[in-house]
């Protein structure tokens, strides 16, 4: 591969590369980005020259990324997102920089959340920027003390949230589905997929619960049913599990995980080497028979000083209602 610099990889080519990976169609990318189709082709050719790699294979259903592009995608995706944040920051004058808002949210939750929120802010012509954060030693304490302006989290026990008089707690949406994640060649795929069979394998708990030391619903179910649930090792104690971290933990074809976030199913094509399927309604009902289903909550401090907080909360709520089911 040639040496890659920011001068050689322009942001338009990077953005087109990300969109081609996600949409598999040059014509769809041209329409969505409002640029001529020949320009998409030229930028793709430019990227191929930079990386000295064909990047995509043309198939009947569209452009299929090759293995190199699957590894490249999360890197370029992060570069594009950083560029968008820099652009947003450049739109603010120095007197308005103190309006930057810190939002605690897992990237497992919503597709393209930074891009959608940035577009909404720009459309509203607000002097507002934001920073996304997925790690906190104490989410509620950080929110009450102003270190986090808005926290979006899932929790099955509302009492943990509602007992703090410093916080405003807004229920958003109940997470009604469960998705099984495992490697493409995991032995469970040749068996009946059931809660009992899932418990036979190392289990990665990734529910992003408020109390990180508490059991997630599947672990609680196993304890109630006296099933042995072997916890898979997890080295991000204070940082929430990211979407692309899933491959690192689940590609061994031994580990399994259950998640209540539909993004892992809707964008499973972005998780090369992993299999994602929706757990049956019978097993989901069985799991939650004695354990409440998790609910998404939006948390903020009472008496927050920002005049834009209500607008931001309304916009985040709208995005969640549109994207999460």
C-alpha positions as CSV (number, residue, x, y, z in Angstrom):
1,X,0.0,0.0,0.0
2,X,1.2,3.5,-0.7
3,X,1.8,5.9,2.1
4,X,-1.5,7.6,3.0
5,X,-1.7,11.2,4.0
6,X,-4.6,13.6,4.6
7,X,-3.6,15.4,1.4
8,X,-4.0,12.3,-0.7
9,X,-7.2,11.1,0.9
10,X,-9.6,14.1,0.4
11,X,-12.7,14.2,2.6
12,X,-15.1,13.9,-0.4
13,X,-13.5,10.6,-1.5
14,X,-13.5,9.4,2.1
15,X,-17.2,10.3,2.5
16,X,-18.1,8.6,-0.8
17,X,-16.1,5.5,0.3
18,X,-18.1,5.3,3.5
19,X,-21.4,5.8,1.8
20,X,-20.6,3.2,-0.9
21,X,-19.8,0.7,1.9
22,X,-23.2,1.4,3.5
23,X,-25.4,1.7,0.4
24,X,-23.7,-0.7,-2.1
25,X,-24.8,1.6,-5.0
26,X,-23.0,4.5,-6.7
27,X,-26.3,5.9,-8.0
28,X,-27.9,5.9,-4.5
29,X,-24.8,7.7,-3.1
30,X,-24.9,10.3,-5.9
31,X,-28.6,11.0,-5.1
32,X,-28.1,11.1,-1.3
33,X,-25.0,13.3,-1.4
34,X,-26.5,15.5,-4.3
35,X,-23.5,15.1,-6.5
36,X,-23.2,13.9,-10.1
37,X,-22.7,10.1,-10.6
38,X,-19.5,10.6,-12.6
39,X,-18.0,12.4,-9.7
40,X,-18.7,9.4,-7.4
41,X,-17.0,7.2,-9.9
42,X,-13.9,9.5,-10.1
43,X,-13.6,9.7,-6.3
44,X,-13.9,5.9,-6.1
45,X,-11.1,5.5,-8.7
46,X,-9.1,8.1,-6.8
47,X,-9.5,6.0,-3.6
48,X,-8.5,2.9,-5.4
49,X,-5.3,4.5,-6.6
50,X,-4.5,5.8,-3.1
51,X,-4.9,2.4,-1.4
52,X,-3.7,0.4,-4.5
53,X,-6.7,-1.9,-4.0
54,X,-10.0,-2.4,-5.9
55,X,-12.0,-1.9,-2.7
56,X,-15.3,-3.1,-4.1
57,X,-16.4,-6.0,-6.2
58,X,-19.4,-5.4,-8.6
59,X,-22.1,-8.0,-8.1
60,X,-25.8,-8.3,-9.2
61,X,-27.0,-6.6,-6.0
62,X,-24.5,-3.8,-6.3
63,X,-21.0,-3.0,-5.1
64,X,-19.7,-5.5,-2.5
65,X,-16.8,-4.4,-0.3
66,X,-13.8,-6.7,-0.2
67,X,-12.0,-7.8,2.9
68,X,-9.6,-4.9,2.9
69,X,-12.5,-2.4,2.7
70,X,-14.2,-4.1,5.6
71,X,-11.2,-3.4,7.7
72,X,-10.7,0.1,6.3
73,X,-14.3,1.2,6.8
74,X,-14.4,1.9,10.5
75,X,-11.2,3.9,10.2
76,X,-12.4,6.1,7.4
77,X,-15.9,6.4,9.0
78,X,-14.2,7.8,12.1
79,X,-12.2,10.2,10.0
80,X,-15.4,11.5,8.2
81,X,-17.2,11.9,11.6
82,X,-14.3,13.9,13.0
83,X,-14.3,16.1,9.9
84,X,-18.0,16.8,10.4
85,X,-17.4,17.8,14.0
86,X,-14.6,20.1,12.9
87,X,-16.9,21.7,10.3
88,X,-19.5,22.2,12.9
89,X,-17.0,23.8,15.3
90,X,-15.9,26.2,12.6
91,X,-19.4,27.5,12.2
92,X,-19.3,28.9,15.7
93,X,-17.7,32.1,16.7
94,X,-15.4,32.2,19.8
95,X,-18.2,33.7,22.0
96,X,-20.4,30.8,21.3
97,X,-18.0,27.9,22.0
98,X,-19.2,27.6,25.5
99,X,-22.5,26.2,24.2
100,X,-20.9,22.8,23.3
101,X,-23.1,20.1,24.8
102,X,-21.8,16.7,26.1
103,X,-24.1,13.8,25.2
104,X,-23.6,10.4,26.7
105,X,-24.9,7.7,24.3
106,X,-23.7,4.3,23.0
107,X,-23.0,4.1,19.3
108,X,-24.9,0.7,19.5
109,X,-28.1,2.7,19.7
110,X,-28.8,4.9,16.7
111,X,-27.6,4.8,13.1
112,X,-25.7,7.9,11.9
113,X,-26.6,9.7,15.1
114,X,-23.8,12.4,14.9
115,X,-24.6,13.2,11.2
116,X,-28.4,13.4,11.9
117,X,-28.0,15.6,14.9
118,X,-25.5,17.9,13.1
119,X,-27.9,18.3,10.2
120,X,-30.7,19.2,12.6
121,X,-28.6,21.8,14.3
122,X,-27.5,23.3,11.0
123,X,-31.1,23.4,9.7
124,X,-32.2,25.2,12.9
125,X,-29.3,27.7,12.6
126,X,-28.3,27.3,16.2
127,X,-24.9,28.3,17.7
128,X,-24.6,24.8,19.2
129,X,-22.0,22.1,19.0
130,X,-21.9,18.7,20.8
131,X,-19.5,16.0,21.9
132,X,-20.5,12.4,22.1
133,X,-19.2,10.3,25.1
134,X,-19.7,6.6,25.8
135,X,-17.7,6.3,29.0
136,X,-18.4,7.5,32.6
137,X,-17.5,6.1,36.0
138,X,-20.8,7.4,37.4
139,X,-23.3,8.6,34.7
140,X,-25.9,10.1,37.1
141,X,-23.3,11.9,39.2
142,X,-21.6,13.3,36.1
143,X,-25.0,14.5,34.7
144,X,-26.0,16.1,38.0
145,X,-22.7,17.9,38.2
146,X,-22.9,19.3,34.7
147,X,-20.1,17.1,33.2
148,X,-22.7,15.5,31.0
149,X,-25.6,17.6,29.6
150,X,-27.8,14.7,28.3
151,X,-27.4,11.0,29.0
152,X,-29.3,8.4,27.0
153,X,-29.2,5.0,28.7
154,X,-31.2,1.8,29.0
155,X,-32.3,0.5,32.3
156,X,-34.8,-2.1,33.6
157,X,-35.0,-0.6,37.1
158,X,-36.5,2.9,37.0
159,X,-36.0,3.4,40.7
160,X,-32.3,3.7,40.2
161,X,-33.0,6.8,38.1
162,X,-36.0,8.4,39.8
163,X,-34.6,8.6,43.4
164,X,-32.2,11.4,42.5
165,X,-33.9,14.8,43.0
166,X,-31.2,16.6,41.0
167,X,-32.2,14.9,37.8
168,X,-35.0,15.1,35.3
169,X,-35.8,11.6,33.9
170,X,-37.7,11.2,30.7
171,X,-38.8,7.7,29.6
172,X,-38.3,7.4,25.8
173,X,-39.0,3.9,24.5
174,X,-39.2,0.4,25.6
175,X,-36.8,-2.1,24.0
176,X,-39.0,-5.0,23.1
177,X,-36.7,-7.2,20.9
178,X,-33.5,-9.1,21.6
179,X,-30.9,-9.9,19.0
180,X,-28.4,-12.8,19.1
181,X,-24.9,-12.1,17.9
182,X,-22.2,-14.6,17.3
183,X,-19.5,-15.6,14.7
184,X,-20.6,-16.7,11.3
185,X,-19.3,-20.3,12.0
186,X,-20.5,-20.5,15.6
187,X,-21.8,-24.0,16.5
188,X,-25.1,-22.6,17.9
189,X,-26.1,-21.8,14.3
190,X,-26.4,-25.6,13.7
191,X,-28.6,-26.1,16.8
192,X,-32.0,-24.9,17.9
193,X,-31.5,-21.3,19.0
194,X,-32.9,-21.2,22.5
195,X,-32.0,-19.5,25.8
196,X,-30.8,-22.8,27.3
197,X,-28.5,-23.4,24.3
198,X,-27.2,-19.8,24.4
199,X,-26.2,-20.4,28.1
200,X,-23.9,-23.2,27.0
201,X,-21.4,-20.7,25.5
202,X,-19.3,-17.8,26.9
203,X,-21.6,-14.8,27.1
204,X,-20.7,-11.2,26.4
205,X,-22.9,-8.8,28.5
206,X,-23.3,-5.6,26.5
207,X,-26.6,-4.1,27.7
208,X,-24.9,-0.8,28.9
209,X,-26.8,-0.9,32.2
210,X,-26.6,1.9,34.6
211,X,-25.0,-0.2,37.3
212,X,-22.2,-2.0,35.4
213,X,-21.8,-4.5,38.2
214,X,-25.4,-5.7,38.0
215,X,-26.6,-8.7,35.9
216,X,-28.2,-8.1,32.6
217,X,-31.6,-9.8,31.9
218,X,-30.1,-12.9,30.3
219,X,-27.7,-13.4,33.3
220,X,-30.6,-12.9,35.7
221,X,-32.7,-15.5,33.7
222,X,-29.8,-18.0,33.9
223,X,-29.5,-17.5,37.7
224,X,-33.3,-17.9,38.1
225,X,-33.3,-21.1,36.0
226,X,-30.1,-22.4,37.7
227,X,-28.2,-22.3,34.4
228,X,-24.5,-21.7,34.4
229,X,-23.7,-18.5,32.5
230,X,-20.0,-18.2,31.8
231,X,-19.1,-14.5,31.5
232,X,-16.7,-13.8,28.5
233,X,-13.8,-11.4,29.4
234,X,-14.4,-7.8,28.7
235,X,-11.7,-5.2,29.1
236,X,-13.7,-1.9,28.8
237,X,-15.0,-1.6,32.3
238,X,-15.6,2.2,32.1
239,X,-16.2,2.7,28.4
240,X,-19.3,1.4,26.7
241,X,-19.0,-1.3,24.1
242,X,-18.9,0.2,20.6
243,X,-20.6,-1.1,17.5
244,X,-17.3,-2.2,15.8
245,X,-15.9,-3.6,19.0
246,X,-18.4,-6.5,18.7
247,X,-16.3,-8.2,16.1
248,X,-13.3,-8.2,18.4
249,X,-15.2,-10.1,21.1
250,X,-17.5,-12.3,19.0
251,X,-15.4,-13.4,16.0
252,X,-13.9,-16.4,18.0
253,X,-17.0,-18.5,17.2
254,X,-17.2,-19.4,20.9
255,X,-18.7,-16.3,22.4
256,X,-22.4,-15.1,22.1
257,X,-24.2,-12.0,23.1
258,X,-27.8,-10.7,23.4
259,X,-28.5,-7.1,22.7
260,X,-31.8,-5.1,22.7
261,X,-30.6,-2.5,20.1
262,X,-32.0,-2.9,16.6
263,X,-29.0,-1.1,15.1
264,X,-27.0,-4.3,15.4
265,X,-29.6,-6.1,13.2
266,X,-30.3,-3.2,10.8
267,X,-26.6,-2.7,10.1
268,X,-25.4,-6.3,10.5
269,X,-23.9,-6.0,7.0
270,X,-21.4,-3.6,8.5
271,X,-20.2,-6.4,11.0
272,X,-18.1,-8.7,8.7
273,X,-17.7,-12.2,10.1
274,X,-20.7,-11.9,12.5
275,X,-24.2,-13.4,12.4
276,X,-27.1,-11.4,13.8
277,X,-30.7,-12.6,14.2
278,X,-33.8,-11.6,16.1
279,X,-34.6,-13.9,19.1
280,X,-38.0,-15.5,18.8
281,X,-41.0,-13.8,20.5
282,X,-41.4,-16.9,22.7
283,X,-37.8,-16.8,24.1
284,X,-38.0,-13.0,24.5
285,X,-41.2,-13.3,26.5
286,X,-39.7,-16.1,28.6
287,X,-36.6,-14.0,29.3
288,X,-38.7,-11.1,30.5
289,X,-41.3,-13.1,32.4
290,X,-39.8,-12.1,35.8
291,X,-37.5,-9.3,34.6
292,X,-38.8,-6.0,33.3
293,X,-38.0,-5.1,29.7
294,X,-35.3,-2.4,29.5
295,X,-36.5,1.1,28.8
296,X,-34.5,3.9,27.1
297,X,-34.3,7.1,29.3
298,X,-33.1,10.6,28.7
299,X,-31.5,12.1,31.7
300,X,-30.5,15.7,32.3
301,X,-29.8,18.0,35.3
302,X,-32.6,20.2,36.7
303,X,-32.1,23.9,36.4
304,X,-29.7,23.4,33.5
305,X,-28.2,26.8,32.4
306,X,-28.3,26.2,28.6
307,X,-31.1,27.8,26.7
308,X,-30.8,25.2,24.0
309,X,-31.2,22.2,26.3
310,X,-35.0,21.8,25.6
311,X,-34.5,22.0,21.9
312,X,-31.7,19.4,22.1
313,X,-33.8,17.0,24.2
314,X,-36.7,17.3,21.8
315,X,-34.4,16.6,18.8
316,X,-32.7,13.7,20.4
317,X,-36.1,12.2,21.3
318,X,-37.3,12.6,17.7
319,X,-34.2,10.8,16.4
320,X,-34.7,8.0,18.9
321,X,-38.4,7.6,18.0
322,X,-37.4,7.5,14.3
323,X,-34.5,5.1,14.6
324,X,-35.1,2.7,17.6
325,X,-37.7,0.0,17.7
